[in-house]
Amino acid sequence: MKKLVYLSCLAAFVLAGCKQSTPTTVYSKSQKDAILDNIQTRRAVRKYKDKQVSKEQIDTIMKCAIFAPSALNKQPWEIRVVRKPEILQEINNRFLKYAEGKDMKGSAAHYKEPGFSVFHGAPTLVVIARDKSNDYSMMDCGSAMQNILLSAHALGLGTCPIGSLVPVFNLPENKDVLELLNIPKDYAVAISLALGYADEQPTAPQRYPDRVKIIE
Ligand SMILES: Cc1cc2nc3c(=O)[nH]c(=O)nc-3n(C[C@H](O)[C@H](O)[C@H](O)COP(=O)(O)O)c2cc1C
């Protein structure tokens, strides 16, 4: 009998070790409201304070990033948090070189203005690269991006996806920048994100609720 109890305890212990279970979370009304509010009040921020984000904040945000879902749990991303002013300057310079003479769209269209920063002068730029051999990697990197946007917003920080930098990072002539960021050869940049303390409170651009239809 003693042996049986011992063996079942051992089996339970081994099983518990194999599978990390997440307890079902029950949120209070105010917690639910806060979570839903966080999703709806996040905005693309295009003006930042001259104040760096702390390492602790970065750790929290990156933990949220890697908890994004991914197809087959492959986690086909390589994420770099760039805070070195010289590297940020160089990335902006590469963008300016790329943009020269081109008809750029959105905020990038202002590239000829003095002091222009493609990542809106944010003190931190997050670069998310995707495994090119994984068909779902763009989607998975998008999920990681959204976790970054929302967790940063929950911490009181501002963010902005910077798609304008994607073709710049992936140009063969800018391979040295990817090498500097230690991005593996079989990866390409999927998206980059400005991160910092917001110095503006943008209003939400128009949404199109009619693009959602319930079929029943
Ligand atoms: C994939 C992607 C790329 C984007 N690229 C840029 C960009 O290069 N520069 C910029 O200022 N905003 C960029 N944005 C921000 C969008 O313009 C913004 O999310 C959209 O206008 C909706 O505004 P909201 O985020 O405040 O709701 C990008 C957003 C996404 C999702």
PDBQT file of the ligand as one rigid body, heavy atoms in Angstrom, charges set to zero:
ROOT
HETATM    1  C1  LIG A 301       2.183  47.372 -39.682  1.00  0.00    +0.000 C 
HETATM    2  C2  LIG A 301       2.063  48.828 -39.294  1.00  0.00    +0.000 A 
HETATM    3  C3  LIG A 301       2.970  49.742 -39.797  1.00  0.00    +0.000 A 
HETATM    4  C4  LIG A 301       2.895  51.091 -39.407  1.00  0.00    +0.000 A 
HETATM    5  N1  LIG A 301       3.868  51.961 -39.831  1.00  0.00    +0.000 NA
HETATM    6  C5  LIG A 301       3.864  53.224 -39.369  1.00  0.00    +0.000 A 
HETATM    7  C6  LIG A 301       4.945  54.105 -39.702  1.00  0.00    +0.000 A 
HETATM    8  O1  LIG A 301       5.878  53.758 -40.413  1.00  0.00    +0.000 OA
HETATM    9  N2  LIG A 301       4.935  55.357 -39.172  1.00  0.00    +0.000 N 
HETATM   10  C7  LIG A 301       3.926  55.784 -38.343  1.00  0.00    +0.000 A 
HETATM   11  O2  LIG A 301       3.966  56.917 -37.891  1.00  0.00    +0.000 OA
HETATM   12  N3  LIG A 301       2.886  54.986 -38.036  1.00  0.00    +0.000 NA
HETATM   13  C8  LIG A 301       2.833  53.710 -38.505  1.00  0.00    +0.000 A 
HETATM   14  N4  LIG A 301       1.820  52.856 -38.144  1.00  0.00    +0.000 N 
HETATM   15  C9  LIG A 301       0.769  53.330 -37.236  1.00  0.00    +0.000 C 
HETATM   16  C10 LIG A 301      -0.595  53.442 -37.936  1.00  0.00    +0.000 C 
HETATM   17  O3  LIG A 301      -0.589  54.566 -38.769  1.00  0.00    +0.000 OA
HETATM   18  C11 LIG A 301      -1.693  53.532 -36.852  1.00  0.00    +0.000 C 
HETATM   19  O4  LIG A 301      -1.668  52.353 -36.104  1.00  0.00    +0.000 OA
HETATM   20  C12 LIG A 301      -3.085  53.719 -37.450  1.00  0.00    +0.000 C 
HETATM   21  O5  LIG A 301      -3.186  54.977 -38.063  1.00  0.00    +0.000 OA
HETATM   22  C13 LIG A 301      -4.188  53.594 -36.400  1.00  0.00    +0.000 C 
HETATM   23  O6  LIG A 301      -3.962  54.498 -35.338  1.00  0.00    +0.000 OA
HETATM   24  P1  LIG A 301      -3.889  53.977 -33.822  1.00  0.00    +0.000 P 
HETATM   25  O7  LIG A 301      -2.752  53.017 -33.765  1.00  0.00    +0.000 OA
HETATM   26  O8  LIG A 301      -3.650  55.210 -33.001  1.00  0.00    +0.000 OA
HETATM   27  O9  LIG A 301      -5.185  53.314 -33.495  1.00  0.00    +0.000 OA
HETATM   28  C14 LIG A 301       1.854  51.529 -38.538  1.00  0.00    +0.000 A 
HETATM   29  C15 LIG A 301       0.942  50.581 -38.058  1.00  0.00    +0.000 A 
HETATM   30  C16 LIG A 301       1.044  49.264 -38.407  1.00  0.00    +0.000 A 
HETATM   31  C17 LIG A 301       0.070  48.266 -37.818  1.00  0.00    +0.000 C 
ENDROOT
TORSDOF 0
